[in-house]
Amino acid sequence: MGERRRIADGLNRRPEGPCASSRAVLTLLVLLIVFTPACATLRRNRTADPILTSRQLALRGADAVQQKRLDEAASLFEGAIAANPADERPHRQYSEVLWQRGRRDEAIRQMEESLRLSAGDPEVRVRLGQMYMDRGDLEQAWNQATAASAAHRQLASAWALRGDIENRKGRMDEALTSYHRALSFEPRMTQVQIAVAEIYRKQNNPQRALATLQLMEEQYGTEPVPPEVLKLQGLAFKAQGRYRQAIRSLALASSADPSDVELLYQLADAHFQSGDLTNAGLVAQAALAQNPNDEASRRILADVQASQQHLTAGLHPSVRGY
């Protein structure tokens, strides 16, 4: 009985001496091994928080843009930039919202910052160049376009921007060269193809204009052809004296955009040139209903009325109702 009590007392007694110290050190090492990675993870999470916050706010901002809630989107992108100013993407997104809201100078400053943070991304350069061009600063726009095309020789949007700038300067041949370069890298660029067709039309080359537009029509297949394409197609047919085809294209374009007075005038004129005085007069009246001060439509209507009077005067009295 006494032996068992001594064994129990030995088990319950707190360890002493070198062995006890070793066990304490071992326990401390185990705790360090277990908790050190957790602490490191917490530190990493604290470091990542601003980045994650910025991304979440930017995603919410992009969703707000899709739903046309621009004020909310602007606020969200501002928050994303404040959380992580070094990320170029929220600057770019915020720039686009500012641009849509008409705050162009601020939009350009944000896009410039995006360009700086992106280390000169050519696509950001192109968008910045487009903004400069739309603001009327063609020299700055040209600098961005040439820098973008130099950095990425096959970037279609950079060559398209060069073409737009040359076109605005009235350098149509140079614009065509840049536009065709853009189309060689990206054949289906609607606005570039339209610009090419319009230049050919202005150069009195309706055949080349039609070739470009008909290629576009084939590309759309069963999809609706944009009214601007149909309008240019109608003008090209009209320039060739192919009035029936011109009327078809212009009428389709007008049905898509009945408020386009200049388009209505062109349709009225096509009817008049084809000898269809009745429809020419009706379309001219529709144009004047949209804009009573449109002089071109007034002239067409006057010509129609004069021609109708001339024809009536030449008829036999019995036909005239006398």
C-alpha positions as a printed NumPy array, in Angstrom:
array([[   0.   ,    0.   ,    0.   ],
       [   2.797,    2.411,    0.858],
       [   4.617,    1.558,   -2.385],
       [   1.609,    2.399,   -4.467],
       [   1.214,    5.733,   -2.686],
       [   4.861,    6.607,   -3.465],
       [   4.345,    5.789,   -7.183],
       [   1.188,    7.933,   -7.3  ],
       [   2.938,   10.799,   -5.589],
       [   5.743,   10.523,   -8.13 ],
       [   3.301,   10.76 ,  -11.045],
       [   1.487,   13.751,   -9.576],
       [   4.623,   15.64 ,   -8.623],
       [   5.639,   18.468,  -11.058],
       [   8.762,   17.574,  -12.996],
       [  11.968,   19.199,  -11.976],
       [  15.495,   19.36 ,  -13.298],
       [  16.974,   19.244,  -16.829],
       [  14.294,   16.93 ,  -18.24 ],
       [  11.563,   19.342,  -17.246],
       [  13.363,   22.193,  -18.976],
       [  13.742,   20.151,  -22.19 ],
       [  10.051,   19.352,  -22.234],
       [   9.165,   23.04 ,  -21.783],
       [  11.449,   24.057,  -24.641],
       [   9.969,   21.356,  -26.852],
       [   6.451,   22.564,  -26.067],
       [   7.432,   26.152,  -26.934],
       [   8.946,   25.044,  -30.264],
       [   5.785,   23.133,  -31.165],
       [   3.674,   26.205,  -30.421],
       [   5.949,   28.384,  -32.558],
       [   5.758,   25.935,  -35.47 ],
       [   1.964,   25.801,  -35.241],
       [   1.247,   29.515,  -34.828],
       [   3.99 ,   31.194,  -36.903],
       [   2.412,   30.273,  -40.317],
       [  -0.959,   31.451,  -39.022],
       [   0.512,   34.796,  -38.024],
       [   2.215,   35.113,  -41.407],
       [  -1.085,   34.36 ,  -43.132],
       [  -2.82 ,   37.028,  -41.088],
       [  -0.132,   39.537,  -42.044],
       [  -0.506,   38.607,  -45.72 ],
       [  -4.287,   38.954,  -45.496],
       [  -3.93 ,   42.37 ,  -43.932],
       [  -1.612,   43.354,  -46.815],
       [  -4.006,   41.941,  -49.432],
       [  -7.111,   43.608,  -48.   ],
       [  -6.743,   46.91 ,  -49.932],
       [  -6.188,   45.022,  -53.195],
       [  -9.22 ,   42.804,  -52.634],
       [ -11.321,   45.783,  -51.573],
       [ -10.283,   47.694,  -54.687],
       [ -11.166,   44.803,  -56.975],
       [ -14.543,   44.27 ,  -55.334],
       [ -15.412,   47.953,  -55.639],
       [ -14.269,   48.007,  -59.267],
       [ -16.448,   44.978,  -60.065],
       [ -19.443,   46.677,  -58.476],
       [ -18.612,   49.826,  -60.447],
       [ -18.524,   47.893,  -63.721],
       [ -21.922,   46.391,  -62.888],
       [ -23.304,   49.875,  -62.195],
       [ -22.004,   51.069,  -65.576],
       [ -23.828,   48.201,  -67.292],
       [ -27.031,   49.334,  -65.602],
       [ -26.432,   53.003,  -66.575],
       [ -26.051,   54.081,  -62.932],
       [ -23.135,   56.394,  -63.682],
       [ -23.143,   58.401,  -60.442],
       [ -22.956,   55.224,  -58.398],
       [ -20.278,   53.814,  -60.713],
       [ -18.168,   56.943,  -60.331],
       [ -18.344,   56.699,  -56.541],
       [ -17.371,   53.024,  -56.598],
       [ -14.405,   53.595,  -58.878],
       [ -13.249,   56.47 ,  -56.681],
       [ -13.319,   54.044,  -53.747],
       [ -11.39 ,   51.433,  -55.717],
       [  -8.686,   53.972,  -56.558],
       [  -8.474,   55.15 ,  -52.947],
       [  -8.063,   51.538,  -51.758],
       [  -5.325,   50.717,  -54.266],
       [  -4.017,   53.737,  -56.215],
       [  -1.367,   51.629,  -57.964],
       [  -3.882,   49.569,  -59.975],
       [  -4.313,   51.116,  -63.428],
       [  -7.664,   49.449,  -64.189],
       [  -9.932,   51.478,  -61.876],
       [  -8.328,   54.663,  -63.231],
       [  -9.265,   53.587,  -66.758],
       [ -12.8  ,   52.605,  -65.759],
       [ -13.307,   55.83 ,  -63.837],
       [ -12.018,   57.762,  -66.858],
       [ -14.684,   56.224,  -69.095],
       [ -17.451,   57.146,  -66.626],
       [ -16.169,   60.712,  -66.399],
       [ -16.081,   60.873,  -70.201],
       [ -19.697,   59.75 ,  -70.448],
       [ -20.674,   62.392,  -67.912],
       [ -19.015,   65.116,  -70.004],
       [ -16.114,   65.747,  -67.6  ],
       [ -13.537,   65.396,  -70.341],
       [ -10.49 ,   67.037,  -68.782],
       [ -10.818,   64.912,  -65.648],
       [ -11.363,   61.816,  -67.793],
       [  -8.152,   62.487,  -69.691],
       [  -6.199,   62.967,  -66.455],
       [  -7.411,   59.596,  -65.186],
       [  -6.524,   57.91 ,  -68.491],
       [  -3.075,   59.507,  -68.396],
       [  -2.579,   58.056,  -64.918],
       [  -3.753,   54.668,  -66.177],
       [  -1.197,   54.895,  -68.985],
       [   1.576,   55.727,  -66.515],
       [   0.684,   52.863,  -64.181],
       [   0.378,   50.401,  -67.072],
       [   3.922,   51.232,  -68.242],
       [   2.658,   52.51 ,  -71.601],
       [   0.131,   49.833,  -72.55 ],
       [  -0.54 ,   50.424,  -76.311],
       [  -4.284,   49.875,  -75.957],
       [  -4.466,   52.485,  -73.192],
       [  -2.478,   54.818,  -75.476],
       [  -5.047,   54.35 ,  -78.231],
       [  -7.958,   55.182,  -75.941],
       [  -6.131,   58.234,  -74.61 ],
       [  -5.416,   59.287,  -78.204],
       [  -9.102,   58.962,  -79.091],
       [  -9.973,   61.221,  -76.177],
       [  -7.417,   63.805,  -77.273],
       [  -8.794,   63.663,  -80.828],
       [ -12.398,   64.095,  -79.701],
       [ -11.306,   67.087,  -77.632],
       [  -9.704,   68.561,  -80.774],
       [  -6.06 ,   68.072,  -79.762],
       [  -4.897,   66.299,  -82.92 ],
       [  -1.183,   66.654,  -82.186],
       [  -1.447,   64.885,  -78.825],
       [  -3.723,   62.281,  -80.4  ],
       [  -1.182,   61.651,  -83.163],
       [   1.631,   61.237,  -80.62 ],
       [  -0.319,   58.525,  -78.803],
       [  -1.363,   56.785,  -82.033],
       [   2.178,   56.623,  -83.42 ],
       [   3.613,   55.484,  -80.086],
       [   0.984,   52.725,  -79.862],
       [   1.567,   51.503,  -83.421],
       [   5.345,   51.575,  -82.865],
       [   5.003,   49.457,  -79.715],
       [   2.549,   47.02 ,  -81.321],
       [   2.82 ,   47.019,  -85.112],
       [  -0.262,   44.827,  -85.576],
       [  -2.592,   46.734,  -83.279],
       [  -5.522,   47.515,  -85.579],
       [  -7.027,   50.171,  -83.298],
       [  -3.781,   52.18 ,  -83.397],
       [  -3.805,   52.263,  -87.216],
       [  -7.526,   53.115,  -87.195],
       [  -6.804,   56.064,  -84.904],
       [  -4.04 ,   57.24 ,  -87.244],
       [  -6.529,   57.056,  -90.108],
       [  -9.127,   59.039,  -88.152],
       [  -6.627,   61.804,  -87.405],
       [  -5.418,   61.995,  -91.011],
       [  -9.027,   62.013,  -92.192],
       [  -9.846,   64.946,  -89.909],
       [  -6.885,   66.81 ,  -91.339],
       [  -8.264,   66.241,  -94.848],
       [  -5.402,   63.937,  -95.846],
       [  -7.685,   61.328,  -97.396],
       [  -5.056,   59.269,  -99.236],
       [  -2.943,   58.952,  -96.09 ],
       [  -6.074,   58.092,  -94.124],
       [  -6.919,   55.321,  -96.59 ],
       [  -3.429,   53.859,  -96.168],
       [  -3.809,   53.723,  -92.385],
       [  -7.371,   52.388,  -92.571],
       [  -6.387,   49.591,  -94.939],
       [  -3.497,   48.722,  -92.612],
       [  -5.972,   48.441,  -89.739],
       [  -8.303,   46.232,  -91.808],
       [  -5.409,   43.952,  -92.777],
       [  -5.06 ,   43.077,  -89.079],
       [  -8.757,   43.129,  -88.186],
       [ -10.982,   42.847,  -91.284],
       [ -14.317,   43.467,  -89.573],
       [ -14.022,   46.992,  -88.157],
       [ -17.356,   48.586,  -89.006],
       [ -16.425,   52.222,  -88.396],
       [ -13.191,   51.87 ,  -90.351],
       [ -14.977,   50.273,  -93.308],
       [ -17.591,   53.036,  -93.249],
       [ -14.851,   55.668,  -93.168],
       [ -13.141,   54.027,  -96.164],
       [ -16.403,   53.948,  -98.145],
       [ -17.102,   57.592,  -97.281],
       [ -13.64 ,   58.661,  -98.482],
       [ -14.145,   56.826, -101.788],
       [ -17.514,   58.541, -102.171],
       [ -15.96 ,   61.956, -101.53 ],
       [ -13.248,   61.141, -104.068],
       [ -15.988,   60.499, -106.648],
       [ -15.183,   56.801, -106.757],
       [ -18.592,   55.213, -106.087],
       [ -17.516,   51.848, -107.48 ],
       [ -14.82 ,   51.43 , -104.801],
       [ -17.271,   52.678, -102.191],
       [ -19.843,   50.082, -103.248],
       [ -17.257,   47.295, -103.236],
       [ -16.385,   48.143,  -99.633],
       [ -20.026,   48.402,  -98.551],
       [ -21.118,   45.216, -100.298],
       [ -18.301,   43.346,  -98.566],
       [ -19.639,   44.677,  -95.272],
       [ -23.168,   43.553,  -96.154],
       [ -21.876,   40.029,  -96.814],
       [ -20.068,   40.017,  -93.466],
       [ -23.313,   40.747,  -91.62 ],
       [ -25.051,   37.755,  -93.179],
       [ -28.496,   37.455,  -91.565],
       [ -27.763,   40.246,  -89.046],
       [ -29.322,   43.681,  -89.674],
       [ -27.062,   45.959,  -91.712],
       [ -26.36 ,   49.273,  -89.891],
       [ -28.351,   52.236,  -91.271],
       [ -25.138,   54.168,  -91.923],
       [ -23.967,   51.414,  -94.28 ],
       [ -27.292,   51.424,  -96.124],
       [ -27.186,   55.219,  -96.424],
       [ -23.703,   55.229,  -97.949],
       [ -24.705,   52.376, -100.229],
       [ -27.712,   54.374, -101.427],
       [ -25.557,   57.442, -102.071],
       [ -23.068,   55.367, -104.069],
       [ -25.862,   53.858, -106.199],
       [ -27.293,   57.348, -106.691],
       [ -23.914,   58.676, -107.863],
       [ -23.89 ,   55.933, -110.499],
       [ -27.412,   56.779, -111.669],
       [ -28.784,   53.479, -110.34 ],
       [ -31.803,   55.143, -108.79 ],
       [ -33.986,   52.117, -108.149],
       [ -31.235,   50.471, -106.075],
       [ -30.488,   53.811, -104.411],
       [ -34.138,   54.195, -103.394],
       [ -34.179,   50.702, -101.885],
       [ -31.057,   51.279,  -99.753],
       [ -32.028,   54.807,  -98.714],
       [ -35.58 ,   53.734,  -97.818],
       [ -34.246,   50.924,  -95.607],
       [ -31.868,   53.338,  -93.907],
       [ -34.658,   55.877,  -93.404],
       [ -36.978,   53.308,  -91.853],
       [ -34.285,   52.657,  -89.244],
       [ -33.765,   56.381,  -88.588],
       [ -36.804,   58.387,  -89.759],
       [ -35.529,   61.56 ,  -88.051],
       [ -32.496,   61.904,  -90.364],
       [ -33.534,   64.903,  -92.503],
       [ -30.507,   64.725,  -94.794],
       [ -31.288,   61.071,  -95.486],
       [ -34.906,   61.946,  -96.324],
       [ -33.683,   64.64 ,  -98.708],
       [ -31.428,   62.14 , -100.491],
       [ -34.322,   59.677, -100.78 ],
       [ -36.621,   62.395, -102.149],
       [ -33.967,   63.38 , -104.674],
       [ -33.497,   59.747, -105.772],
       [ -37.24 ,   59.475, -106.361],
       [ -37.185,   62.767, -108.282],
       [ -34.224,   61.701, -110.441],
       [ -36.006,   58.446, -111.26 ],
       [ -39.101,   60.381, -112.392],
       [ -41.288,   59.362, -109.438],
       [ -42.641,   62.827, -108.64 ],
       [ -45.376,   61.655, -106.277],
       [ -43.066,   59.851, -103.857],
       [ -40.432,   62.561, -104.24 ],
       [ -42.969,   65.126, -103.032],
       [ -44.182,   62.938, -100.153],
       [ -40.66 ,   62.287,  -98.859],
       [ -39.692,   65.958,  -99.21 ],
       [ -42.761,   66.903,  -97.158],
       [ -41.762,   64.342,  -94.517],
       [ -38.299,   65.941,  -94.344],
       [ -39.816,   69.404,  -93.944],
       [ -42.099,   68.107,  -91.204],
       [ -38.935,   67.172,  -89.318],
       [ -37.166,   70.45 ,  -90.12 ],
       [ -39.218,   73.206,  -91.807],
       [ -36.026,   75.199,  -92.465],
       [ -34.242,   72.51 ,  -94.48 ],
       [ -33.425,   74.337,  -97.723],
       [ -32.448,   71.217,  -99.706],
       [ -35.828,   69.597,  -99.074],
       [ -37.59 ,   72.869,  -99.925],
       [ -35.81 ,   72.941, -103.289],
       [ -36.779,   69.355, -104.05 ],
       [ -40.409,   70.047, -103.188],
       [ -40.391,   73.179, -105.389],
       [ -38.854,   71.194, -108.257],
       [ -41.48 ,   68.482, -107.832],
       [ -44.324,   71.008, -107.9  ],
       [ -42.876,   72.804, -110.944],
       [ -42.495,   69.511, -112.806],
       [ -46.045,   68.461, -111.935],
       [ -47.391,   71.821, -113.183],
       [ -45.362,   71.496, -116.379],
       [ -46.767,   68.03 , -117.021],
       [ -50.296,   69.157, -116.255],
       [ -49.947,   72.144, -118.619],
       [ -48.939,   69.832, -121.455],
       [ -51.942,   67.534, -121.103],
       [ -55.042,   67.746, -123.345],
       [ -57.778,   69.959, -121.78 ],
       [ -60.1  ,   66.966, -121.379],
       [ -57.43 ,   65.157, -119.361],
       [ -56.836,   68.267, -117.223],
       [ -60.53 ,   68.237, -116.349],
       [ -61.539,   71.319, -118.396]])
